[in-house]
């Protein structure tokens, strides 16, 4: 396997790492991590040096997940027209850095109209059930679709079938686990998101 260089610009530690294990340790359970892999040290160094002066003068992010017994989860989704199916990809990162990946799909008639959103909501529910099964007290869900948060906390009306189903699920599960959400639309450099998006596509055999 070709050697890779892993750059962490936001994490518990920042810099260039030469192994995936070191990279994971640097970003595990850190909210809004920013990291990326490169084929050469030169490319890695350029990416690390790209932080502009404004960013350098700002305080470092303090959004690290501090709670004990917390699993951090990333959610992705996809949709396929022929045959009609929606899917999810998920990644659970445990406090010790261990990763649990999962993916799946469904074609429930009433949910199909919501396309990719149906997949992301399904993935969120599967992740929460998995965290409860593993006996975690907290789950922190990082996602790129604001409905995941706003339907859960009642900010958005639950008109669509999938929204109603999801809201009812959240209300029941809140009695068993503390659920927190984080909307992050700017994590294109976050490889965790690439992982869950690929898993969602894999579930539909479109990779």
N, C-alpha and C positions, 0 to 999 in steps of 0.2 A: 504493500500500500504506500502511495506517495506521501511524503512528509507534509504536514500541514502546520501552519502557525496561527494561533488563536489570540485575537486581540480583544481584551476587555476594557471598554472605556467607562463603563459604569458597573460596579459590583463591589463585593467586600474588598477585593484587591483589583488593581488595574495594571495593565501592562501587556506584554506579549508572552504567551505560554506555548510550549511545544507539545503538550499532550492534552487530549480532550478531558481527561480526569482532572487536571489542574484547572482547566477552564470552568468545568462544572462546579468545582469546589468554590471558585471565585464568585460565581453568580447564583448559586443555589439559594433559594429562599430570599433573594434580594429583589424587591419590587422595581420594575422598569429597568432591568439590566440591559446593557448595550454591548453586544459582542459579535464578532464575525471571524470567519476563518479565511486564510489566504494560502496560496501555493508557495509564495516566496516571502522571505524576511523583508525585502524591500517594500512590497505591497503592504505588508502588515505595519511597517513603521510609518508609511505615509498615512494610513488610516488612523493610526494612533495619534499622529501629529496634526490631524485635521481639525481638532477642537479650536474654535476661534477664540479671540481674546476676551470677548464678552462672556463666553461660557466659563473661561478660566477664572474670571473674577467673581463669579457667582458662587454662593455657598453650595457645597456638595448636597445631592439629594438625600433626604432623610426618610424616604419612603420604605426603608427596609422593614420587612415583616418581623415584628418583635415577639409576637405571641409564641409561647411554647406549644408544643403539640399541634403544629399547623402544617397542613399540606398545601403547597402552592400548585395551582392547576392552570394550564393553558388549554384553550378550546378553539377548534377550527371546524369549519363546515363546508359542504359542497352539495351540488345538485346535478342530476343528470336527466335530460329530457326523454331519452329513449334507451331503456324503459324508464318511466318516471320514478325517480328515487332520490331521497335526500340522505346525507350521511354526516358523520362527525369524526373528528380525530381528537384525541385528548392525551395530555401528558401530565402526570402527577409527579411532582418532585417532593420527596419526603425530606424531613429535617436532616437526615444523614447523607443526603445527596442522591440516594437511590431513586431511579426513575421507573415509573410504570406507564407504559404506553397502551393505548386502546383505540379501536375504531369499530364502526358499525354503520348499518344503514337501515332504512325502513321506507315503507311506501303507504303509510296510513292515508286513506283517501282524503280525509278532512284536513290533513296537514300538508299535503302536496302543494297547495296554493301558496304556501309560505316559502317554498324553495329552500335556499341555503339557510335561512333563518331557522327553519324547522330542524335542520341538522344541528345547528349550534345550540339550540335549546335542548334538544335530546342529549347532546354530548354533555351539557352542563348538568343535567339531571343524573346521567350515568356516573359522572365524576363525583357528585355529591353522595350518591349511594355507595360508591366505592370507598370514599373517605370514611363514611359511617361504618362500613363493613370492617375497615382496618382500625376502627376504634379511635379515630382522631377527634379531637374536640373542636378544631377550627379548620375551615377550608377557605383559602383566598383564591378567587377565580379571576384570572387576567384574560381579557377578551377585547375584541375590536368592534362589537356591535352593542350600542348603548341600550337596546331593548332588554338585554340580559340583566342589566342592573335595574332599569326603570320599570319593567314589568314586575320584577321581584319586590321592589319597595313601594309599588303602588303609584308611582309618578305617571305612568302611562296607563290609559284605559285598556283593558283586555278585551278587545273586539274579536280578533282572530282566534280560531280554534286552538292553535298552538300556544297562544299567549294565555288563554284561560287555563289550559291544561298545566302550563308551566307555573303560573301563579299559585294554583291550588297545591301543586307539588311543593313549592318553596314554603308555603305556609305550614305544611305538615312536617317538613324536614327541619324547620327552624327549632323545633322542640328537641331535636336530637343532636344538632351540630350548629355551631356559630358560623354563619356564612357571610363573607365579605367579598366585595367586588371591586375590580379596578378596570376602568376603560382606558385603553392605550391604543390610540390610532397611529402613533408614530414609531412603531417598533419594527420597521422594515429591516433593520440591522440585527434583529433578535432572531437567532437561529431556532429558538423554541417554536416560534410561529411557523417557520418553514416546516418544521417537523410535523406539527399537528395538521397543517394544510395538506401536506403530502399523505398523511395517514387518512384524512377524509377522502382524498382522491383515490387512494388505494382501495378503500371500502367500495368504491363504485367501478373499480377496474378501469380508471381513465388516466393512469400514469403511463 
